[in-house]
């Protein structure tokens, strides 16, 4: 049995994470270039907590092991192992925007916070952001009371697991059967919610999900493989 884990607790603040390529839903330019203090807030990549665990378990059964090591049972139980990588991560911050150029800078300002930003009870599952009722357009000639990247999107809870069996063919040759499960429990890993209050029907709702690193769907994937080891 082998288990390894890595936990990261962090916090990052800045006034412009990447002025050329902003995070999803964010913008590259400050709302008012003469007031950069309003841009100081959580970095686009400010992931507060992340836990990554990898494990390998080889039961002590089958041929060459302590138990069930004789005859047909020994051959059937030989070489089984369970391995996987599990990731838990808090969400990333995002900005919220209105549609009024209240500071006369040529850019729409952030809205003002006027109510509770808590996600209401009995909300739909895809509501991962605050309700629209919490915001209103900022008055003209006034800066918004909403700081940059105050809200955080949904986190990640993902399990990738492989069940494998090494079956000896000869003393030097083995056949490995692999059953691989990506997002084993088929949890939806929501993307960032809509952050423009002008989108009255979709504001605060996540309409996309995170995919696998190879660009495929984030839904559970199962694949089978054979490997010849020699």
C-alpha positions in Angstrom: 0.0 0.0 0.0 1.4 3.4 -1.0 -0.2 6.8 -0.5 1.3 10.2 -1.3 -0.4 13.5 -0.7 0.3 17.2 -1.4 -1.7 20.0 0.3 -1.4 23.7 -0.7 -2.8 26.6 1.2 -2.2 29.9 -0.5 -3.5 33.4 -1.2 -2.4 35.7 -4.0 -3.3 39.4 -4.5 -2.5 41.8 -7.3 -4.0 44.5 -9.5 -3.6 42.8 -12.8 -2.9 39.0 -13.1 -2.4 39.0 -16.9 -3.2 42.2 -18.9 -2.9 40.3 -22.2 -4.9 37.1 -21.5 -7.4 37.5 -18.7 -9.0 34.5 -16.9 -12.4 33.2 -18.1 -15.0 36.0 -17.8 -12.6 38.6 -16.6 -11.2 41.7 -18.5 -7.7 42.9 -19.3 -8.0 46.6 -18.6 -8.7 48.4 -15.3 -12.1 50.1 -15.0 -10.4 53.4 -14.3 -6.6 53.8 -15.0 -6.5 56.8 -12.6 -7.7 54.6 -9.7 -5.7 51.4 -9.7 -6.4 50.9 -6.0 -9.9 49.7 -7.0 -8.2 46.9 -9.1 -6.3 45.5 -6.1 -7.9 42.1 -5.2 -7.6 38.4 -5.5 -5.5 37.2 -8.3 -7.2 35.3 -11.2 -5.2 32.2 -10.2 -5.9 32.6 -6.4 -6.7 29.0 -5.5 -6.9 29.0 -1.7 -6.7 25.3 -1.0 -5.7 22.2 -3.1 -5.3 18.6 -2.0 -3.9 16.0 -4.4 -3.6 12.3 -3.3 -2.2 9.4 -5.3 -2.3 5.8 -4.2 -1.5 2.3 -5.2 -2.9 -0.8 -3.4 -1.8 -4.4 -4.2 -3.6 -7.0 -2.1 -1.6 -9.8 -0.6 -3.4 -12.5 -2.6 -2.7 -14.7 -5.6 0.2 -16.5 -6.9 3.5 -15.4 -5.2 1.5 -13.8 -2.3 0.5 -15.0 1.1 -3.1 -15.9 0.4 -5.0 -17.8 -2.3 -1.7 -18.6 -4.0 -2.3 -22.1 -5.3 -3.9 -23.5 -8.4 -6.6 -21.8 -10.5 -7.5 -19.4 -7.7 -3.9 -18.3 -7.5 -3.8 -17.6 -11.2 -7.2 -15.7 -11.1 -6.2 -13.6 -8.1 -2.6 -12.9 -9.3 -1.4 -9.4 -9.9 -4.4 -7.3 -9.1 -3.8 -3.6 -8.1 -5.8 -0.5 -7.6 -4.3 2.9 -8.2 -5.6 6.5 -8.6 -5.3 10.2 -8.3 -7.8 12.3 -6.3 -8.0 16.1 -6.4 -9.9 18.5 -4.2 -9.6 22.2 -5.0 -11.4 25.4 -4.0 -12.7 27.6 -6.8 -11.0 30.4 -8.6 -12.1 34.1 -8.2 -13.9 36.0 -10.9 -15.0 39.6 -11.5 -18.6 40.9 -11.9 -19.5 43.6 -14.5 -22.4 45.9 -15.2 -23.2 47.7 -18.5 -22.9 51.4 -17.5 -19.8 53.5 -18.0 -20.4 55.2 -14.6 -16.8 56.7 -14.4 -16.7 58.0 -18.0 -13.7 55.9 -18.9 -15.0 54.2 -22.0 -15.5 50.9 -20.0 -18.5 49.6 -18.2 -17.9 49.6 -14.4 -18.5 46.9 -11.9 -22.0 47.0 -10.3 -22.7 48.1 -6.8 -23.5 45.6 -4.1 -26.9 46.5 -2.7 -28.1 43.2 -1.1 -27.1 39.8 0.1 -24.7 38.0 -2.2 -25.4 34.6 -0.5 -26.7 31.9 -2.9 -30.4 31.5 -1.9 -31.8 28.3 -0.5 -33.5 25.9 -3.0 -31.4 27.3 -5.8 -31.0 25.4 -9.0 -27.9 23.2 -9.1 -26.3 25.2 -11.8 -26.4 28.4 -9.7 -22.9 28.7 -8.5 -22.7 32.5 -8.1 -24.6 35.2 -6.2 -28.1 36.2 -7.2 -28.8 39.1 -9.5 -30.8 40.9 -6.7 -27.6 41.6 -4.9 -26.4 44.1 -7.5 -27.4 47.3 -9.1 -25.7 49.6 -11.7 -23.3 52.0 -10.1 -24.4 55.7 -10.1 -22.8 58.0 -12.6 -19.6 59.8 -11.3 -19.2 57.2 -8.6 -16.9 54.2 -8.4 -18.5 50.8 -7.5 -18.2 49.5 -4.0 -17.4 46.1 -5.4 -13.7 45.1 -5.5 -12.0 43.0 -8.1 -12.4 39.2 -8.0 -14.4 39.2 -4.8 -16.4 36.1 -5.6 -15.2 32.5 -6.2 -16.4 29.9 -8.6 -17.1 26.2 -8.0 -14.3 23.9 -6.8 -13.1 20.6 -8.1 -13.7 17.1 -6.6 -12.3 14.6 -9.0 -11.3 10.9 -8.8 -9.3 9.1 -11.5 -8.9 5.4 -10.7 -7.4 2.4 -12.5 -8.0 -1.3 -11.7 -5.3 -3.4 -13.3 -4.1 -7.0 -13.4 -0.7 -8.4 -14.3 -1.1 -11.9 -15.6 2.1 -13.9 -16.1 2.4 -15.7 -19.4 6.0 -16.9 -19.0 8.7 -16.1 -16.5 9.6 -12.9 -18.4 6.4 -12.0 -20.2 3.2 -10.5 -18.6 -0.1 -9.4 -19.9 -1.5 -6.3 -18.1 -5.2 -5.6 -18.2 -6.2 -2.1 -17.3 -9.7 -0.7 -16.5 -9.4 3.1 -16.2 -12.1 5.4 -14.9 -11.8 9.2 -15.2 -14.1 11.2 -12.9 -15.1 7.9 -11.4 -18.2 9.2 -9.5 -19.3 11.3 -12.5 -19.4 14.6 -10.5 -20.1 17.7 -12.5 -17.1 20.0 -12.3 -18.9 23.3 -13.1 -17.2 26.1 -15.0 -17.3 29.8 -13.8 -20.8 31.3 -13.6 -22.1 34.1 -15.8 -20.7 37.4 -14.4 -22.5 40.1 -16.4 -25.5 41.5 -14.7 -26.9 42.4 -18.1 -27.5 38.7 -18.7 -30.6 38.7 -16.5 -31.6 35.1 -17.4 -28.2 33.4 -16.9 -26.4 35.6 -14.4 -24.8 33.5 -11.6 -25.4 30.3 -13.5 -22.8 27.9 -14.8 -23.5 26.7 -18.3 -20.3 24.8 -18.9 -18.2 22.2 -17.2 -14.5 21.6 -16.9 -13.1 19.0 -19.3 -10.2 16.5 -19.1 -6.7 17.8 -19.9 -6.9 16.3 -23.3 -9.9 18.5 -24.2 -12.6 15.8 -23.9 -15.7 15.9 -21.8 -15.6 16.2 -18.1 -18.2 13.5 -17.7 -17.1 10.0 -16.5 -15.0 8.2 -19.0 -14.2 4.4 -18.9 -11.6 2.8 -21.0 -10.0 -0.7 -21.3 -6.5 -1.4 -22.3 -4.1 -4.3 -22.7 -0.3 -4.1 -22.3 2.3 -6.7 -23.1 5.2 -6.4 -20.7 8.5 -8.2 -21.5 
